[in-house]
């Protein structure tokens, strides 16, 4: 599930409150106007119960930020 799908079922305001972010920031992330900052990704993964993952939030660089996560097969190719 991506962030948009999650916020279609749960409000952006509720997510913003639970991760202590401004609702306007969450709205920008949901619309794809801005990438989700790494500092919020773990919190989003936690409060969504893993429904939205760090890999989904940062598909282009998650393995660089969190080396404990395996890199995709195409990384560095």
N, CA, C, O and CB atoms as a CASP TS submission, in Angstrom:
PFRMAT TS
TARGET T0000
AUTHOR 0000-0000-0000
METHOD Language model
MODEL 1
PARENT N/A
ATOM      1  N   UNK     1       0.854  -1.172   0.000  1.00  0.00           N
ATOM      2  CA  UNK     1       0.000   0.000   0.000  1.00  0.00           C
ATOM      3  C   UNK     1       0.902   1.238   0.000  1.00  0.00           C
ATOM      4  O   UNK     1       1.879   1.301   0.745  1.00  0.00           O
ATOM      5  CB  UNK     1      -0.972  -0.004   1.231  1.00  0.00           C
ATOM      6  N   UNK     2       0.572   2.197  -0.822  1.00  0.00           N
ATOM      7  CA  UNK     2       1.363   3.426  -0.815  1.00  0.00           C
ATOM      8  C   UNK     2       0.711   4.470   0.093  1.00  0.00           C
ATOM      9  O   UNK     2      -0.370   4.248   0.638  1.00  0.00           O
ATOM     10  CB  UNK     2       1.518   3.980  -2.250  1.00  0.00           C
ATOM     11  N   UNK     3       1.373   5.588   0.243  1.00  0.00           N
ATOM     12  CA  UNK     3       0.900   6.622   1.162  1.00  0.00           C
ATOM     13  C   UNK     3      -0.461   7.171   0.742  1.00  0.00           C
ATOM     14  O   UNK     3      -1.306   7.446   1.594  1.00  0.00           O
ATOM     15  CB  UNK     3       1.914   7.756   1.243  1.00  0.00           C
ATOM     16  N   UNK     4      -0.675   7.331  -0.544  1.00  0.00           N
ATOM     17  CA  UNK     4      -1.967   7.834  -1.040  1.00  0.00           C
ATOM     18  C   UNK     4      -3.085   6.867  -0.680  1.00  0.00           C
ATOM     19  O   UNK     4      -4.132   7.279  -0.182  1.00  0.00           O
ATOM     20  CB  UNK     4      -1.923   8.049  -2.572  1.00  0.00           C
ATOM     21  N   UNK     5      -2.864   5.587  -0.930  1.00  0.00           N
ATOM     22  CA  UNK     5      -3.880   4.583  -0.601  1.00  0.00           C
ATOM     23  C   UNK     5      -4.168   4.570   0.895  1.00  0.00           C
ATOM     24  O   UNK     5      -5.321   4.458   1.310  1.00  0.00           O
ATOM     25  CB  UNK     5      -3.428   3.188  -1.063  1.00  0.00           C
ATOM     26  N   UNK     6      -3.126   4.685   1.696  1.00  0.00           N
ATOM     27  CA  UNK     6      -3.305   4.697   3.148  1.00  0.00           C
ATOM     28  C   UNK     6      -4.138   5.897   3.580  1.00  0.00           C
ATOM     29  O   UNK     6      -5.051   5.763   4.395  1.00  0.00           O
ATOM     30  CB  UNK     6      -1.944   4.715   3.858  1.00  0.00           C
ATOM     31  N   UNK     7      -3.823   7.072   3.033  1.00  0.00           N
ATOM     32  CA  UNK     7      -4.548   8.273   3.457  1.00  0.00           C
ATOM     33  C   UNK     7      -5.934   8.373   2.828  1.00  0.00           C
ATOM     34  O   UNK     7      -6.731   9.221   3.228  1.00  0.00           O
ATOM     35  CB  UNK     7      -3.746   9.510   3.109  1.00  0.00           C
ATOM     36  N   UNK     8      -6.229   7.526   1.857  1.00  0.00           N
ATOM     37  CA  UNK     8      -7.608   7.441   1.367  1.00  0.00           C
ATOM     38  C   UNK     8      -8.495   6.778   2.420  1.00  0.00           C
ATOM     39  O   UNK     8      -9.698   7.034   2.479  1.00  0.00           O
ATOM     40  CB  UNK     8      -7.671   6.652   0.031  1.00  0.00           C
ATOM     41  N   UNK     9      -7.891   5.923   3.254  1.00  0.00           N
ATOM     42  CA  UNK     9      -8.634   5.212   4.298  1.00  0.00           C
ATOM     43  C   UNK     9      -8.493   5.882   5.664  1.00  0.00           C
ATOM     44  O   UNK     9      -9.377   5.757   6.512  1.00  0.00           O
ATOM     45  CB  UNK     9      -8.157   3.769   4.385  1.00  0.00           C
ATOM     46  N   UNK    10      -7.398   6.583   5.873  1.00  0.00           N
ATOM     47  CA  UNK    10      -7.105   7.274   7.131  1.00  0.00           C
ATOM     48  C   UNK    10      -6.763   8.716   6.767  1.00  0.00           C
ATOM     49  O   UNK    10      -6.139   8.955   5.733  1.00  0.00           O
ATOM     50  CB  UNK    10      -5.921   6.573   7.934  1.00  0.00           C
ATOM     51  N   UNK    11      -7.148   9.652   7.571  1.00  0.00           N
ATOM     52  CA  UNK    11      -6.948  11.046   7.180  1.00  0.00           C
ATOM     53  C   UNK    11      -5.482  11.459   7.219  1.00  0.00           C
ATOM     54  O   UNK    11      -4.685  10.941   8.003  1.00  0.00           O
ATOM     55  CB  UNK    11      -7.754  11.953   8.080  1.00  0.00           C
ATOM     56  N   UNK    12      -5.158  12.398   6.356  1.00  0.00           N
ATOM     57  CA  UNK    12      -3.816  12.971   6.346  1.00  0.00           C
ATOM     58  C   UNK    12      -3.539  13.681   7.666  1.00  0.00           C
ATOM     59  O   UNK    12      -2.414  13.656   8.164  1.00  0.00           O
ATOM     60  CB  UNK    12      -3.649  13.947   5.165  1.00  0.00           C
ATOM     61  N   UNK    13      -4.552  14.306   8.224  1.00  0.00           N
ATOM     62  CA  UNK    13      -4.375  15.025   9.491  1.00  0.00           C
ATOM     63  C   UNK    13      -4.028  14.053  10.615  1.00  0.00           C
ATOM     64  O   UNK    13      -3.156  14.337  11.437  1.00  0.00           O
ATOM     65  CB  UNK    13      -5.651  15.819   9.848  1.00  0.00           C
ATOM     66  N   UNK    14      -4.703  12.915  10.652  1.00  0.00           N
ATOM     67  CA  UNK    14      -4.402  11.917  11.689  1.00  0.00           C
ATOM     68  C   UNK    14      -2.977  11.401  11.543  1.00  0.00           C
ATOM     69  O   UNK    14      -2.267  11.235  12.536  1.00  0.00           O
ATOM     70  CB  UNK    14      -5.398  10.742  11.618  1.00  0.00           C
ATOM     71  N   UNK    15      -2.560  11.150  10.309  1.00  0.00           N
ATOM     72  CA  UNK    15      -1.189  10.696  10.087  1.00  0.00           C
ATOM     73  C   UNK    15      -0.204  11.775  10.515  1.00  0.00           C
ATOM     74  O   UNK    15       0.783  11.487  11.191  1.00  0.00           O
ATOM     75  CB  UNK    15      -0.970  10.325   8.608  1.00  0.00           C
ATOM     76  N   UNK    16      -0.470  13.005  10.125  1.00  0.00           N
ATOM     77  CA  UNK    16       0.420  14.116  10.482  1.00  0.00           C
ATOM     78  C   UNK    16       0.575  14.226  11.998  1.00  0.00           C
ATOM     79  O   UNK    16       1.687  14.385  12.503  1.00  0.00           O
ATOM     80  CB  UNK    16      -0.118  15.440   9.909  1.00  0.00           C
ATOM     81  N   UNK    17      -0.529  14.142  12.711  1.00  0.00           N
ATOM     82  CA  UNK    17      -0.466  14.224  14.175  1.00  0.00           C
ATOM     83  C   UNK    17       0.346  13.075  14.755  1.00  0.00           C
ATOM     84  O   UNK    17       1.151  13.273  15.665  1.00  0.00           O
ATOM     85  CB  UNK    17      -1.876  14.220  14.774  1.00  0.00           C
ATOM     86  N   UNK    18       0.134  11.884  14.231  1.00  0.00           N
ATOM     87  CA  UNK    18       0.794  10.712  14.813  1.00  0.00           C
ATOM     88  C   UNK    18       2.299  10.697  14.570  1.00  0.00           C
ATOM     89  O   UNK    18       3.040  10.061  15.321  1.00  0.00           O
ATOM     90  CB  UNK    18       0.184   9.451  14.254  1.00  0.00           C
ATOM     91  N   UNK    19       2.759  11.391  13.527  1.00  0.00           N
ATOM     92  CA  UNK    19       4.205  11.441  13.274  1.00  0.00           C
ATOM     93  C   UNK    19       4.789  12.817  13.581  1.00  0.00           C
ATOM     94  O   UNK    19       5.965  13.076  13.326  1.00  0.00           O
ATOM     95  CB  UNK    19       4.499  11.070  11.821  1.00  0.00           C
ATOM     96  N   UNK    20       3.951  13.694  14.134  1.00  0.00           N
ATOM     97  CA  UNK    20       4.364  15.048  14.514  1.00  0.00           C
ATOM     98  C   UNK    20       4.928  15.834  13.330  1.00  0.00           C
ATOM     99  O   UNK    20       6.003  16.428  13.405  1.00  0.00           O
ATOM    100  CB  UNK    20       5.403  14.982  15.626  1.00  0.00           C
ATOM    101  N   UNK    21       4.166  15.815  12.237  1.00  0.00           N
ATOM    102  CA  UNK    21       4.526  16.575  11.034  1.00  0.00           C
ATOM    103  C   UNK    21       3.383  17.524  10.699  1.00  0.00           C
ATOM    104  O   UNK    21       2.242  17.304  11.106  1.00  0.00           O
ATOM    105  CB  UNK    21       4.832  15.623   9.826  1.00  0.00           C
ATOM    106  N   UNK    22       3.689  18.555   9.972  1.00  0.00           N
ATOM    107  CA  UNK    22       2.653  19.493   9.543  1.00  0.00           C
ATOM    108  C   UNK    22       1.744  18.816   8.519  1.00  0.00           C
ATOM    109  O   UNK    22       2.234  18.139   7.615  1.00  0.00           O
ATOM    110  CB  UNK    22       3.286  20.783   8.946  1.00  0.00           C
ATOM    111  N   UNK    23       0.430  18.988   8.647  1.00  0.00           N
ATOM    112  CA  UNK    23      -0.484  18.400   7.668  1.00  0.00           C
ATOM    113  C   UNK    23      -0.174  18.823   6.229  1.00  0.00           C
ATOM    114  O   UNK    23      -0.381  18.049   5.294  1.00  0.00           O
ATOM    115  CB  UNK    23      -1.905  18.781   8.008  1.00  0.00           C
ATOM    116  N   UNK    24       0.319  20.041   6.055  1.00  0.00           N
ATOM    117  CA  UNK    24       0.649  20.490   4.700  1.00  0.00           C
ATOM    118  C   UNK    24       1.803  19.677   4.112  1.00  0.00           C
ATOM    119  O   UNK    24       1.841  19.436   2.906  1.00  0.00           O
ATOM    120  CB  UNK    24       1.010  21.984   4.706  1.00  0.00           C
ATOM    121  N   UNK    25       2.744  19.253   4.960  1.00  0.00           N
ATOM    122  CA  UNK    25       3.839  18.409   4.480  1.00  0.00           C
ATOM    123  C   UNK    25       3.303  17.051   4.031  1.00  0.00           C
ATOM    124  O   UNK    25       3.661  16.555   2.964  1.00  0.00           O
ATOM    125  CB  UNK    25       4.911  18.226   5.580  1.00  0.00           C
ATOM    126  N   UNK    26       2.443  16.459   4.855  1.00  0.00           N
ATOM    127  CA  UNK    26       1.867  15.157   4.508  1.00  0.00           C
ATOM    128  C   UNK    26       1.113  15.267   3.187  1.00  0.00           C
ATOM    129  O   UNK    26       1.202  14.376   2.343  1.00  0.00           O
ATOM    130  CB  UNK    26       0.923  14.649   5.636  1.00  0.00           C
ATOM    131  N   UNK    27       0.381  16.342   3.011  1.00  0.00           N
ATOM    132  CA  UNK    27      -0.352  16.544   1.765  1.00  0.00           C
ATOM    133  C   UNK    27       0.594  16.602   0.566  1.00  0.00           C
ATOM    134  O   UNK    27       0.294  16.040  -0.487  1.00  0.00           O
ATOM    135  CB  UNK    27      -1.181  17.828   1.843  1.00  0.00           C
ATOM    136  N   UNK    28       1.717  17.269   0.716  1.00  0.00           N
ATOM    137  CA  UNK    28       2.700  17.349  -0.374  1.00  0.00           C
ATOM    138  C   UNK    28       3.289  15.976  -0.684  1.00  0.00           C
ATOM    139  O   UNK    28       3.532  15.655  -1.847  1.00  0.00           O
ATOM    140  CB  UNK    28       3.827  18.333  -0.011  1.00  0.00           C
ATOM    141  N   UNK    29       3.517  15.169   0.343  1.00  0.00           N
ATOM    142  CA  UNK    29       4.053  13.821   0.128  1.00  0.00           C
ATOM    143  C   UNK    29       3.031  12.954  -0.589  1.00  0.00           C
ATOM    144  O   UNK    29       3.368  12.221  -1.518  1.00  0.00           O
ATOM    145  CB  UNK    29       4.457  13.171   1.467  1.00  0.00           C
ATOM    146  N   UNK    30       1.780  13.042  -0.151  1.00  0.00           N
ATOM    147  CA  UNK    30       0.718  12.227  -0.745  1.00  0.00           C
ATOM    148  C   UNK    30       0.537  12.578  -2.221  1.00  0.00           C
ATOM    149  O   UNK    30       0.358  11.692  -3.056  1.00  0.00           O
ATOM    150  CB  UNK    30      -0.611  12.426   0.020  1.00  0.00           C
ATOM    151  N   UNK    31       0.582  13.859  -2.536  1.00  0.00           N
ATOM    152  CA  UNK    31       0.411  14.295  -3.923  1.00  0.00           C
ATOM    153  C   UNK    31       1.645  14.036  -4.778  1.00  0.00           C
ATOM    154  O   UNK    31       1.584  14.135  -6.003  1.00  0.00           O
ATOM    155  CB  UNK    31       0.073  15.766  -3.961  1.00  0.00           C
ATOM    156  N   UNK    32       2.757  13.708  -4.142  1.00  0.00           N
ATOM    157  CA  UNK    32       3.990  13.471  -4.883  1.00  0.00           C
ATOM    158  C   UNK    32       4.743  14.739  -5.222  1.00  0.00           C
ATOM    159  O   UNK    32       5.665  14.722  -6.037  1.00  0.00           O
ATOM    160  CB  UNK    32       3.688  12.731  -6.136  1.00  0.00           C
ATOM    161  N   UNK    33       4.349  15.846  -4.595  1.00  0.00           N
ATOM    162  CA  UNK    33       5.035  17.116  -4.842  1.00  0.00           C
ATOM    163  C   UNK    33       6.432  17.141  -4.237  1.00  0.00           C
ATOM    164  O   UNK    33       7.333  17.800  -4.755  1.00  0.00           O
ATOM    165  CB  UNK    33       4.217  18.266  -4.285  1.00  0.00           C
ATOM    166  N   UNK    34       6.601  16.418  -3.135  1.00  0.00           N
ATOM    167  CA  UNK    34       7.889  16.356  -2.439  1.00  0.00           C
ATOM    168  C   UNK    34       8.101  14.936  -1.954  1.00  0.00           C
ATOM    169  O   UNK    34       7.142  14.244  -1.612  1.00  0.00           O
ATOM    170  CB  UNK    34       7.946  17.366  -1.247  1.00  0.00           C
ATOM    171  N   UNK    35       9.354  14.494  -1.923  1.00  0.00           N
ATOM    172  CA  UNK    35       9.608  13.164  -1.351  1.00  0.00           C
ATOM    173  C   UNK    35       9.457  13.205   0.170  1.00  0.00           C
ATOM    174  O   UNK    35       9.636  14.250   0.795  1.00  0.00           O
ATOM    175  CB  UNK    35      11.026  12.661  -1.737  1.00  0.00           C
ATOM    176  N   UNK    36       9.131  12.077   0.741  1.00  0.00           N
ATOM    177  CA  UNK    36       9.034  11.989   2.199  1.00  0.00           C
ATOM    178  C   UNK    36      10.452  12.040   2.762  1.00  0.00           C
ATOM    179  O   UNK    36      11.289  11.220   2.386  1.00  0.00           O
ATOM    180  CB  UNK    36       8.285  10.675   2.652  1.00  0.00           C
ATOM    181  N   UNK    37      10.736  12.988   3.658  1.00  0.00           N
ATOM    182  CA  UNK    37      12.069  13.027   4.266  1.00  0.00           C
ATOM    183  C   UNK    37      12.346  11.736   5.043  1.00  0.00           C
ATOM    184  O   UNK    37      11.458  11.179   5.687  1.00  0.00           O
ATOM    185  CB  UNK    37      12.201  14.251   5.200  1.00  0.00           C
ATOM    186  N   UNK    38      13.573  11.285   4.967  1.00  0.00           N
ATOM    187  CA  UNK    38      13.958  10.036   5.628  1.00  0.00           C
ATOM    188  C   UNK    38      13.604  10.041   7.110  1.00  0.00           C
ATOM    189  O   UNK    38      13.266   9.000   7.674  1.00  0.00           O
ATOM    190  CB  UNK    38      15.449   9.792   5.460  1.00  0.00           C
ATOM    191  N   UNK    39      13.680  11.212   7.741  1.00  0.00           N
ATOM    192  CA  UNK    39      13.421  11.273   9.185  1.00  0.00           C
ATOM    193  C   UNK    39      11.982  10.896   9.553  1.00  0.00           C
ATOM    194  O   UNK    39      11.708  10.604  10.717  1.00  0.00           O
ATOM    195  CB  UNK    39      13.723  12.666   9.698  1.00  0.00           C
ATOM    196  N   UNK    40      11.066  10.897   8.593  1.00  0.00           N
ATOM    197  CA  UNK    40       9.675  10.531   8.869  1.00  0.00           C
ATOM    198  C   UNK    40       9.329   9.107   8.433  1.00  0.00           C
ATOM    199  O   UNK    40       8.291   8.580   8.834  1.00  0.00           O
ATOM    200  CB  UNK    40       8.751  11.502   8.180  1.00  0.00           C
ATOM    201  N   UNK    41      10.156   8.493   7.643  1.00  0.00           N
ATOM    202  CA  UNK    41       9.802   7.198   7.055  1.00  0.00           C
ATOM    203  C   UNK    41       9.613   6.087   8.077  1.00  0.00           C
ATOM    204  O   UNK    41       8.655   5.319   7.980  1.00  0.00           O
ATOM    205  CB  UNK    41      10.855   6.787   6.082  1.00  0.00           C
ATOM    206  N   UNK    42      10.497   5.989   9.043  1.00  0.00           N
ATOM    207  CA  UNK    42      10.366   4.937  10.057  1.00  0.00           C
ATOM    208  C   UNK    42       9.088   5.156  10.862  1.00  0.00           C
ATOM    209  O   UNK    42       8.376   4.200  11.168  1.00  0.00           O
ATOM    210  CB  UNK    42      11.605   4.916  10.998  1.00  0.00           C
ATOM    211  N   UNK    43       8.797   6.404  11.204  1.00  0.00           N
ATOM    212  CA  UNK    43       7.579   6.707  11.961  1.00  0.00           C
ATOM    213  C   UNK    43       6.335   6.345  11.155  1.00  0.00           C
ATOM    214  O   UNK    43       5.380   5.794  11.703  1.00  0.00           O
ATOM    215  CB  UNK    43       7.543   8.196  12.352  1.00  0.00           C
ATOM    216  N   UNK    44       6.340   6.649   9.869  1.00  0.00           N
ATOM    217  CA  UNK    44       5.189   6.307   9.023  1.00  0.00           C
ATOM    218  C   UNK    44       5.029   4.796   8.947  1.00  0.00           C
ATOM    219  O   UNK    44       3.918   4.277   9.061  1.00  0.00           O
ATOM    220  CB  UNK    44       5.350   6.901   7.604  1.00  0.00           C
ATOM    221  N   UNK    45       6.133   4.097   8.755  1.00  0.00           N
ATOM    222  CA  UNK    45       6.069   2.636   8.709  1.00  0.00           C
ATOM    223  C   UNK    45       5.506   2.087  10.022  1.00  0.00           C
ATOM    224  O   UNK    45       4.698   1.159  10.017  1.00  0.00           O
ATOM    225  CB  UNK    45       7.469   2.039   8.431  1.00  0.00           C
ATOM    226  N   UNK    46       5.934   2.660  11.136  1.00  0.00           N
ATOM    227  CA  UNK    46       5.480   2.203  12.452  1.00  0.00           C
ATOM    228  C   UNK    46       3.993   2.490  12.670  1.00  0.00           C
ATOM    229  O   UNK    46       3.243   1.590  13.048  1.00  0.00           O
ATOM    230  CB  UNK    46       6.304   2.870  13.553  1.00  0.00           C
ATOM    231  N   UNK    47       3.557   3.732  12.436  1.00  0.00           N
ATOM    232  CA  UNK    47       2.159   4.074  12.730  1.00  0.00           C
ATOM    233  C   UNK    47       1.178   3.435  11.749  1.00  0.00           C
ATOM    234  O   UNK    47      -0.001   3.283  12.067  1.00  0.00           O
ATOM    235  CB  UNK    47       1.981   5.581  12.710  1.00  0.00           C
ATOM    236  N   UNK    48       1.649   3.062  10.571  1.00  0.00           N
ATOM    237  CA  UNK    48       0.766   2.372   9.624  1.00  0.00           C
ATOM    238  C   UNK    48       0.798   0.863   9.823  1.00  0.00           C
ATOM    239  O   UNK    48       0.161   0.118   9.080  1.00  0.00           O
ATOM    240  CB  UNK    48       1.159   2.711   8.188  1.00  0.00           C
ATOM    241  N   UNK    49       1.535   0.423  10.819  1.00  0.00           N
ATOM    242  CA  UNK    49       1.626  -1.008  11.075  1.00  0.00           C
ATOM    243  C   UNK    49       2.290  -1.764   9.936  1.00  0.00           C
ATOM    244  O   UNK    49       1.996  -2.935   9.698  1.00  0.00           O
ATOM    245  CB  UNK    49       0.255  -1.573  11.323  1.00  0.00           C
ATOM    246  N   UNK    50       3.191  -1.082   9.233  1.00  0.00           N
ATOM    247  CA  UNK    50       3.895  -1.706   8.120  1.00  0.00           C
ATOM    248  C   UNK    50       3.117  -1.711   6.812  1.00  0.00           C
ATOM    249  O   UNK    50       3.577  -2.270   5.816  1.00  0.00           O
ATOM    250  CB  UNK    50       4.243  -3.098   8.480  1.00  0.00           C
ATOM    251  N   UNK    51       1.949  -1.095   6.811  1.00  0.00           N
ATOM    252  CA  UNK    51       1.173  -1.030   5.569  1.00  0.00           C
ATOM    253  C   UNK    51       1.852  -0.136   4.537  1.00  0.00           C
ATOM    254  O   UNK    51       1.738  -0.366   3.333  1.00  0.00           O
ATOM    255  CB  UNK    51      -0.244  -0.518   5.852  1.00  0.00           C
ATOM    256  N   UNK    52       2.558   0.881   5.018  1.00  0.00           N
ATOM    257  CA  UNK    52       3.367   1.746   4.154  1.00  0.00           C
ATOM    258  C   UNK    52       4.806   1.578   4.631  1.00  0.00           C
ATOM    259  O   UNK    52       5.120   1.875   5.783  1.00  0.00           O
ATOM    260  CB  UNK    52       2.893   3.276   4.210  1.00  0.00           C
ATOM    261  N   UNK    53       5.668   1.109   3.755  1.00  0.00           N
ATOM    262  CA  UNK    53       7.035   0.790   4.154  1.00  0.00           C
ATOM    263  C   UNK    53       8.029   1.867   3.731  1.00  0.00           C
ATOM    264  O   UNK    53       7.750   2.709   2.877  1.00  0.00           O
ATOM    265  CB  UNK    53       7.446  -0.543   3.567  1.00  0.00           C
ATOM    266  N   UNK    54       9.191   1.805   4.358  1.00  0.00           N
ATOM    267  CA  UNK    54      10.279   2.714   3.988  1.00  0.00           C
ATOM    268  C   UNK    54      10.663   2.526   2.527  1.00  0.00           C
ATOM    269  O   UNK    54      10.997   3.487   1.835  1.00  0.00           O
ATOM    270  CB  UNK    54      11.506   2.488   4.892  1.00  0.00           C
ATOM    271  N   UNK    55      10.613   1.289   2.065  1.00  0.00           N
ATOM    272  CA  UNK    55      10.951   1.008   0.672  1.00  0.00           C
ATOM    273  C   UNK    55       9.977   1.696  -0.285  1.00  0.00           C
ATOM    274  O   UNK    55      10.380   2.198  -1.334  1.00  0.00           O
ATOM    275  CB  UNK    55      10.954  -0.503   0.423  1.00  0.00           C
ATOM    276  N   UNK    56       8.700   1.717   0.082  1.00  0.00           N
ATOM    277  CA  UNK    56       7.701   2.380  -0.758  1.00  0.00           C
ATOM    278  C   UNK    56       7.841   3.899  -0.700  1.00  0.00           C
ATOM    279  O   UNK    56       7.605   4.593  -1.689  1.00  0.00           O
ATOM    280  CB  UNK    56       6.292   1.970  -0.327  1.00  0.00           C
ATOM    281  N   UNK    57       8.222   4.399   0.458  1.00  0.00           N
ATOM    282  CA  UNK    57       8.344   5.843   0.625  1.00  0.00           C
ATOM    283  C   UNK    57       9.597   6.406  -0.040  1.00  0.00           C
ATOM    284  O   UNK    57       9.586   7.536  -0.528  1.00  0.00           O
ATOM    285  CB  UNK    57       8.350   6.189   2.094  1.00  0.00           C
ATOM    286  N   UNK    58      10.675   5.626  -0.062  1.00  0.00           N
ATOM    287  CA  UNK    58      11.959   6.082  -0.628  1.00  0.00           C
ATOM    288  C   UNK    58      12.507   5.017  -1.584  1.00  0.00           C
ATOM    289  O   UNK    58      13.573   4.460  -1.323  1.00  0.00           O
ATOM    290  CB  UNK    58      12.997   6.383   0.511  1.00  0.00           C
ATOM    291  N   UNK    59      11.805   4.719  -2.682  1.00  0.00           N
ATOM    292  CA  UNK    59      12.218   3.614  -3.554  1.00  0.00           C
ATOM    293  C   UNK    59      13.570   3.815  -4.235  1.00  0.00           C
ATOM    294  O   UNK    59      14.208   2.841  -4.634  1.00  0.00           O
ATOM    295  CB  UNK    59      11.179   3.400  -4.601  1.00  0.00           C
ATOM    296  N   UNK    60      14.009   5.049  -4.373  1.00  0.00           N
ATOM    297  CA  UNK    60      15.258   5.316  -5.092  1.00  0.00           C
ATOM    298  C   UNK    60      16.508   5.246  -4.232  1.00  0.00           C
ATOM    299  O   UNK    60      17.619   5.187  -4.759  1.00  0.00           O
ATOM    300  CB  UNK    60      15.186   6.657  -5.720  1.00  0.00           C
ATOM    301  N   UNK    61      16.341   5.250  -2.903  1.00  0.00           N
ATOM    302  CA  UNK    61      17.544   5.287  -2.068  1.00  0.00           C
ATOM    303  C   UNK    61      17.400   4.647  -0.690  1.00  0.00           C
ATOM    304  O   UNK    61      18.258   4.849   0.168  1.00  0.00           O
ATOM    305  CB  UNK    61      17.965   6.691  -1.893  1.00  0.00           C
ATOM    306  N   UNK    62      16.339   3.882  -0.460  1.00  0.00           N
ATOM    307  CA  UNK    62      16.115   3.348   0.889  1.00  0.00           C
ATOM    308  C   UNK    62      17.277   2.519   1.404  1.00  0.00           C
ATOM    309  O   UNK    62      17.586   2.580   2.594  1.00  0.00           O
ATOM    310  CB  UNK    62      14.867   2.511   0.906  1.00  0.00           C
ATOM    311  N   UNK    63      17.928   1.751   0.552  1.00  0.00           N
ATOM    312  CA  UNK    63      19.024   0.880   0.993  1.00  0.00           C
ATOM    313  C   UNK    63      20.263   1.678   1.384  1.00  0.00           C
ATOM    314  O   UNK    63      21.109   1.190   2.133  1.00  0.00           O
ATOM    315  CB  UNK    63      19.380  -0.114  -0.107  1.00  0.00           C
ATOM    316  N   UNK    64      20.370   2.894   0.883  1.00  0.00           N
ATOM    317  CA  UNK    64      21.487   3.758   1.271  1.00  0.00           C
ATOM    318  C   UNK    64      21.241   4.396   2.637  1.00  0.00           C
ATOM    319  O   UNK    64      22.172   4.620   3.410  1.00  0.00           O
ATOM    320  CB  UNK    64      21.711   4.849   0.213  1.00  0.00           C
ATOM    321  N   UNK    65      19.982   4.680   2.916  1.00  0.00           N
ATOM    322  CA  UNK    65      19.610   5.311   4.185  1.00  0.00           C
ATOM    323  C   UNK    65      19.552   4.280   5.304  1.00  0.00           C
ATOM    324  O   UNK    65      20.011   4.532   6.418  1.00  0.00           O
ATOM    325  CB  UNK    65      18.256   6.027   4.055  1.00  0.00           C
ATOM    326  N   UNK    66      18.982   3.117   4.997  1.00  0.00           N
ATOM    327  CA  UNK    66      18.817   2.046   5.978  1.00  0.00           C
ATOM    328  C   UNK    66      19.533   0.796   5.468  1.00  0.00           C
ATOM    329  O   UNK    66      18.916  -0.046   4.815  1.00  0.00           O
ATOM    330  CB  UNK    66      17.303   1.753   6.243  1.00  0.00           C
ATOM    331  N   UNK    67      20.811   0.669   5.757  1.00  0.00           N
ATOM    332  CA  UNK    67      21.578  -0.471   5.234  1.00  0.00           C
ATOM    333  C   UNK    67      21.077  -1.829   5.717  1.00  0.00           C
ATOM    334  O   UNK    67      21.450  -2.860   5.158  1.00  0.00           O
ATOM    335  CB  UNK    67      23.019  -0.322   5.617  1.00  0.00           C
ATOM    336  N   UNK    68      20.230  -1.839   6.756  1.00  0.00           N
ATOM    337  CA  UNK    68      19.676  -3.108   7.224  1.00  0.00           C
ATOM    338  C   UNK    68      18.646  -3.672   6.248  1.00  0.00           C
ATOM    339  O   UNK    68      18.301  -4.851   6.326  1.00  0.00           O
ATOM    340  CB  UNK    68      19.043  -2.928   8.596  1.00  0.00           C
ATOM    341  N   UNK    69      18.151  -2.835   5.327  1.00  0.00           N
ATOM    342  CA  UNK    69      17.197  -3.297   4.318  1.00  0.00           C
ATOM    343  C   UNK    69      17.961  -3.726   3.070  1.00  0.00           C
ATOM    344  O   UNK    69      18.890  -3.041   2.643  1.00  0.00           O
ATOM    345  CB  UNK    69      16.159  -2.186   3.975  1.00  0.00           C
ATOM    346  N   UNK    70      17.575  -4.850   2.489  1.00  0.00           N
ATOM    347  CA  UNK    70      18.294  -5.310   1.296  1.00  0.00           C
ATOM    348  C   UNK    70      18.045  -4.385   0.102  1.00  0.00           C
ATOM    349  O   UNK    70      16.931  -3.908  -0.115  1.00  0.00           O
ATOM    350  CB  UNK    70      17.873  -6.745   0.943  1.00  0.00           C
ATOM    351  N   UNK    71      19.093  -4.150  -0.651  1.00  0.00           N
ATOM    352  CA  UNK    71      18.986  -3.325  -1.858  1.00  0.00           C
ATOM    353  C   UNK    71      18.220  -4.090  -2.924  1.00  0.00           C
ATOM    354  O   UNK    71      18.287  -5.318  -2.978  1.00  0.00           O
ATOM    355  CB  UNK    71      20.391  -2.916  -2.382  1.00  0.00           C
ATOM    356  N   UNK    72      17.495  -3.377  -3.768  1.00  0.00           N
ATOM    357  CA  UNK    72      16.819  -4.062  -4.873  1.00  0.00           C
ATOM    358  C   UNK    72      17.856  -4.639  -5.839  1.00  0.00           C
ATOM    359  O   UNK    72      18.999  -4.182  -5.875  1.00  0.00           O
ATOM    360  CB  UNK    72      15.859  -3.090  -5.620  1.00  0.00           C
ATOM    361  N   UNK    73      17.463  -5.619  -6.601  1.00  0.00           N
ATOM    362  CA  UNK    73      18.383  -6.301  -7.515  1.00  0.00           C
ATOM    363  C   UNK    73      19.020  -5.348  -8.518  1.00  0.00           C
ATOM    364  O   UNK    73      20.136  -5.595  -8.975  1.00  0.00           O
ATOM    365  CB  UNK    73      17.656  -7.402  -8.255  1.00  0.00           C
ATOM    366  N   UNK    74      18.335  -4.269  -8.868  1.00  0.00           N
ATOM    367  CA  UNK    74      18.849  -3.336  -9.869  1.00  0.00           C
ATOM    368  C   UNK    74      19.712  -2.232  -9.278  1.00  0.00           C
ATOM    369  O   UNK    74      20.274  -1.434 -10.028  1.00  0.00           O
ATOM    370  CB  UNK    74      17.708  -2.721 -10.618  1.00  0.00           C
ATOM    371  N   UNK    75      19.836  -2.162  -7.957  1.00  0.00           N
ATOM    372  CA  UNK    75      20.628  -1.099  -7.321  1.00  0.00           C
ATOM    373  C   UNK    75      22.093  -1.239  -7.694  1.00  0.00           C
ATOM    374  O   UNK    75      22.681  -2.314  -7.577  1.00  0.00           O
ATOM    375  CB  UNK    75      20.465  -1.134  -5.785  1.00  0.00           C
ATOM    376  N   UNK    76      22.662  -0.151  -8.139  1.00  0.00           N
ATOM    377  CA  UNK    76      24.071  -0.133  -8.482  1.00  0.00           C
ATOM    378  C   UNK    76      24.394  -0.810  -9.798  1.00  0.00           C
ATOM    379  O   UNK    76      25.564  -0.941 -10.159  1.00  0.00           O
ATOM    380  CB  UNK    76      24.846  -0.773  -7.407  1.00  0.00           C
ATOM    381  N   UNK    77      23.369  -1.242 -10.518  1.00  0.00           N
ATOM    382  CA  UNK    77      23.611  -1.926 -11.801  1.00  0.00           C
ATOM    383  C   UNK    77      23.811  -0.941 -12.918  1.00  0.00           C
ATOM    384  O   UNK    77      24.026  -1.340 -14.062  1.00  0.00           O
ATOM    385  CB  UNK    77      22.458  -2.855 -12.145  1.00  0.00           C
TER
END
